[in-house]
């Protein structure tokens, strides 16, 4: 199966709100396949058990896939958490050529400590609607809007939240999970999903000379987006 072959970014840094070892879900199904051709680094939400300075712990999940867990001190404020995450990411990416990296987001909250970076490609794989979460904080909606503007490609887990997103972004593509539809005729296998995503990613990477950033609709600039 070809996935990231011949594309510029040789490394993929994924930011997710889901624990890698908890359940086999969409991120694992996709990234394990992409790991056949590229280095994958999967950054989870922090745990608060550090004694002093923040640090990353690394766990190998395949020869080319690493789980990264941030360890922070307990009792930090939201702004202190962001500052620690910036410190950790700066250290991890200190000598990186960002043109060789794809940033892949499952949560817009990660933008709070990564928005200054300019990777070769930015992808938002949107799994859920924010409207499904009753207590979604306002800052999450703001980060979500910024992530939509920053992304080169947006993938969605279902068809229902795709059409409304296309008025905000020119490259939104639905890829329902294989277990999310009763009508299997409408569902791609995980291998087919990876292949289809890879073609779109390759095209987007090749077309970065004319990025979609020129697509700006001022009517929607101050609106918030219902994707998470």
N, C-alpha and C positions, 0 to 999 in steps of 0.2 A: 504494500500500500504506500503510495506517495502522499506525503502531506506537506512538510515544509521544505522539501528538496528544491534547490535552485532559488530560494528566496533570500533576500538580503539579511534579515535578522537571523542570527544563528542561535540565539538564546531567547527563552520566553520566561518572563517574570509575571507570575499570576498572583493576584490579590483576591482572597476569598474570605467570606464570612463563615464558610463551612469547614469543619475539621476533616482533614483528609482521611483519618482512620475511623471515622464515626460510621458512615454509610457509603456504599458504592453508588454515587450519584453522577449527575451530568459532568461535573468537573473532572472526576476521575476517569470516566469513560472516554472523554475527549483527550485529556492530557496524556494519559497512558499511551494512546495511539500516536499523538504528536511526538511523544518522547522517542519514537523510533528514529526520528530524523533531526531532532534538535534537543538542546539542553533545557530542561524545565525546572524552574524554581518556584515552589508553591508556598506563598507567604500566608500564614494563618493569622487570626486575631491574637493579640497578646494574652499571655497568662501573667498573673501578678504574684510571682514567687521569688523574684530576684532579691538578693541580700543588699547589693549596692548598685553598681553600674548596670545599665541595660545590656542585654546580649541576645544574639540569635543562637538557638540550638538547631542542628541540622540532622535530619534523618533521611537515609537513602530508601527510596521506594522502588527504584529501578536503577540500572546503570547510568541513566541520564536524567533521573528525576529525583529532586531533593525537596523534602518538606522542611520549611523554615518556620520556627516558632519564636516570636519575640518574647523575651522574659523581662518584665518590668517590676519595679518596686510596688508593693501594695499602697493604696491610699493616694494615688496621684490624681490630680484634677484632669479634666479633659484637655486643657491646653498643655499640661505637663506631659500627658501621654503622647500628644502630637509631637512635641519637642523631642521626646525620646525616640519616637519612630523616625523622625527626620534624621536624628543622629545615627541610628542604626542603618538606614538606607544610604546615607552619605558614606558610611564606612564600607558597606557592601559594594557600592557602585563606584568607589573612589577611582579605580583604574579602568573602569569599563568604557568601551567605545559604544555609546548609546545607539548609534546607527545599526549596531549588530544585535539590538534587543527589541523584542516585542513586549509591550506592557499589556497584559490581559486582565481585565477587571470583572469580578463578579459582584463587587460592592463599591458603590461610589464613595463610601467613607474613606477608602484608601487614598483618594485624591487629596485629602487633607495633608498628607505627608509625601506625596509624589508629584504634585502638580507642577513643580518647577522643572522637572525633567522633560527632555524632548527625545523620546525613543524613536527608533526607526519606524515603528508602527504602534498604534494604540487601538485596542479592540475592547468593546464592551459587550460581554455575553450576558444579556439581561434575562434572568430566570423568573422574576416575579414583579407584580405591580405593587408599587408603594401603597396604593389605595387599599390593598388588602391588609395593611398593618395599621391598626387604629392609632397607635402612639408614635407614628413616624415623626422624628424631630424636624424642625424647620431647616436646620443646617444640613440635614441629609438631602432635602429637596434642593437646596442651593448647590451642594456638591454634585448632585445628580445632573443638574442643568449644565454645570461646567464640564462634566464628563462627556455628556452628549455633544457639546460643542467641540471638545478636544478629540473625540474618537474619530478614527479613519473608517472604521466599520462597526456596525452594531448588529449583533445576532440576538434573536429573541427565542424563548422556549416555546411560545405559542403564537397562533395566528391572531388572537384577539387584540394583543397589544402592539401589533405591527403597523396596521394602517394608520393609527393615530400618531405614530412616531415619525412616519414618513414626511409629515409636514414640517418637522424640525430637523431632519437629517436626510440626505439623499441616498444613503447606503444602509438601509435597514433590511435584514433578511431573516425570515422565520425558519427556525430549525426545531420543531417540536421533538421532545425526547421520545424515545421509542415506547415508553410506558405511559405517556401522557395522553394518548389518543386511543379511543376504542376502535376506530376505523384504521386498521393497520395498513390499508392501501394508501393512506395519506402520510405514512410514517416511513422515514428512511432508517436503514440499519445504522448502527454507530459507525461502521466503516464507511458507508456511503455519506453519512453526515460529515465525517472528517474530510473525505475527499472533496465534497462540495465546498466546505468552508475553506479548504486549502486553495482551491482555484480562485475563490474570491479574495483571499489574502494575498495570493501571488499577484493577481491583477491590481489590487490596491497598492501593493509594494512597488510594482512596476510603474504605476501612475502617480507616484508621489511628486513628480515634477510639476503636476497640475493638481494639487491637492484640493479637496472639497472645501477647504477653508474659505474659498471665495463664495460659497453658498451660505449666505447670511441673510436671513429674513428678519429685518428689524421689528416687524410686527410681533414676532414671538420671542424677541431677545429677553424680555423680562418675565416670560412665563416659566412656570415650573413644570417638570416632567414627571409623569407617573410611572417611572420605571426604576427598578432597584437592582 
